[in-house]
Amino acid sequence: MEFSPNSSFLYMLAVIVILFIMVQSVFFLVRSYRHGKEIGMDMAKLKKMILSTAIFTIAPAVSILLGVLTLSKFLGIPLPWIRMSVIGALTYELPAATSTANALGISLSQTITDPKNYTAIAWVMTLGIMPSIVLTPILMRPIQKGIVSIQTKDKKWGEIFMSAMFLGMISAFLGMVFANVRSGLAGFIPLFVLLVSAALMTVCGLLIRKCRWNFLQTYALPISMIGAMVFAAVITPVIGG
């Protein structure tokens, strides 16, 4: 029987995983809401928090959808659907799948029909994320203790340290932004998108600071992310990337 990355078995597996995640999310949402009610939290603030959190998930959800559509070109829909729903990190999933496909000499413009190549990509994507799963429970507590200790001794230095960690995390992905700048104008698309996202965040920051639009503190990140994605969708066909 010919292998298909869109087989009914893989779809069934994807549906089971997605349903489990949805049930788990609803379960903890209900438990958290009830616990907040039991300990006497302000229900108006609690409902506002739920609403703002739900709105905050819109931008990552759009990013995940784009990731599924991008990966589905050569991996089919079920595997990207599972991967992006569980991990939700296009910045990891796409480079992992792309680098493996390039190493195997596979075209990313055609759907994979060789089960060995499909399995190899799936294994790389799975094993590559394992260190974060294993190391997080081991290193998280010592790192948190160190950060708290620094902030306790010197609050200003603690803020600088946290900012440095955040910038370090961002700089890890700058290679993807500048990876294709030598290929012409189309190679600058990621940089243009980054600059638009930064500009939108700056505007939101100014509105919060100058106009006292404090409600934007919750929505600034989703606004910058969605705005950047819309800009990317518009500019990419124009430039021809």
KAPECOR-V828612 format. One record per backbone hydrogen bond with DSSP energy under -0.5 kcal/mol. NH is the residue of the N-H (numbers start at 1). CO is the residue of the C=O. E is the energy in kcal/mol with one decimal. If there is no record, write none. Layout:
((NH:CO:E) (NH:CO:E))
This chain:
((5:112:-0.6) (7:4:-1.4) (11:7:-2.0) (12:8:-2.5) (13:9:-2.4) (14:10:-2.4) (15:11:-2.6) (16:12:-2.1) (17:13:-2.2) (18:14:-2.7) (19:15:-2.6) (20:16:-2.1) (21:17:-2.1) (22:18:-2.4) (23:19:-2.7) (24:20:-2.5) (25:21:-2.3) (26:22:-2.4) (27:23:-2.5) (28:24:-2.2) (29:25:-2.1) (30:26:-2.6) (31:27:-2.3) (32:28:-2.4) (33:29:-2.4) (34:30:-2.5) (35:31:-2.5) (36:32:-2.5) (37:33:-1.9) (38:34:-2.3) (39:35:-2.1) (40:37:-0.9) (41:36:-2.6) (43:41:-0.6) (46:42:-2.2) (47:43:-2.7) (48:44:-2.1) (49:45:-2.3) (50:46:-2.1) (51:47:-2.4) (52:48:-2.7) (53:49:-2.4) (54:50:-2.2) (55:51:-2.3) (56:52:-2.2) (57:53:-1.2) (58:55:-1.5) (59:55:-0.5) (60:56:-0.7) (61:57:-2.1) (62:58:-2.3) (63:59:-2.2) (64:60:-2.6) (65:61:-2.4) (66:62:-2.4) (67:63:-2.0) (68:64:-2.5) (69:65:-2.4) (70:66:-2.4) (71:67:-2.6) (72:68:-2.1) (73:70:-0.9) (74:71:-1.2) (75:71:-2.2) (76:72:-1.1) (81:77:-2.4) (82:78:-2.5) (83:79:-2.9) (84:80:-3.0) (85:81:-1.5) (86:82:-2.2) (87:83:-2.9) (88:83:-1.1) (90:88:-0.6) (92:89:-1.4) (93:89:-2.7) (94:90:-1.7) (95:90:-0.5) (96:92:-2.3) (97:93:-2.5) (98:94:-2.9) (99:95:-2.8) (100:96:-1.6) (101:97:-2.3) (102:98:-2.6) (103:99:-2.0) (104:100:-1.8) (105:101:-0.5) (105:102:-0.7) (106:101:-3.1) (110:107:-0.7) (112:74:-2.2) (115:113:-0.7) (118:114:-2.2) (119:115:-2.6) (120:116:-2.3) (121:117:-2.2) (122:118:-2.3) (123:119:-2.6) (124:120:-2.3) (125:121:-2.5) (126:122:-1.8) (127:123:-3.4) (128:124:-2.3) (129:125:-0.6) (129:126:-0.6) (130:126:-0.6) (130:127:-0.7) (131:127:-0.6) (132:129:-0.6) (133:129:-1.1) (134:130:-2.6) (135:131:-3.2) (136:132:-1.2) (137:133:-0.6) (138:134:-0.6) (139:135:-3.3) (140:136:-2.4) (143:139:-2.2) (144:140:-2.6) (145:141:-2.6) (146:142:-2.1) (147:143:-2.4) (148:144:-2.7) (149:145:-2.4) (150:146:-2.2) (151:147:-2.6) (152:148:-2.2) (153:149:-2.0) (154:150:-2.6) (158:154:-2.2) (159:155:-2.0) (160:156:-2.0) (161:157:-2.5) (162:158:-2.2) (163:159:-2.2) (164:160:-2.4) (165:161:-2.2) (166:162:-2.2) (167:163:-2.6) (168:164:-2.3) (169:165:-2.1) (170:166:-2.1) (171:167:-2.7) (172:168:-1.0) (173:170:-1.9) (174:171:-0.9) (176:173:-1.0) (177:173:-1.0) (178:174:-2.2) (179:175:-0.6) (181:178:-1.1) (183:180:-1.8) (184:181:-0.8) (187:184:-1.1) (188:185:-1.8) (189:186:-1.4) (192:188:-2.7) (193:189:-2.6) (194:190:-2.2) (195:191:-2.4) (196:192:-2.3) (197:193:-2.4) (198:194:-2.3) (199:195:-2.4) (200:196:-2.5) (201:197:-2.1) (202:198:-2.2) (203:199:-2.4) (204:200:-2.4) (205:201:-2.3) (206:202:-2.4) (207:203:-2.4) (208:204:-2.2) (209:205:-2.2) (210:206:-3.5) (211:206:-0.7) (211:207:-0.9) (213:207:-1.9) (214:212:-1.9) (216:213:-1.7) (217:214:-1.8) (218:215:-1.1) (219:215:-0.8) (220:216:-2.0) (223:219:-2.4) (224:220:-2.4) (225:221:-2.4) (226:222:-2.9) (227:223:-2.6) (228:224:-1.9) (229:225:-2.1) (230:226:-2.6) (231:227:-2.3) (232:228:-2.4) (233:229:-2.3) (234:230:-1.6) (235:231:-3.0) (236:232:-2.1) (237:233:-0.6) (238:234:-0.8) (239:235:-2.7) (240:236:-2.3) (241:236:-2.1))
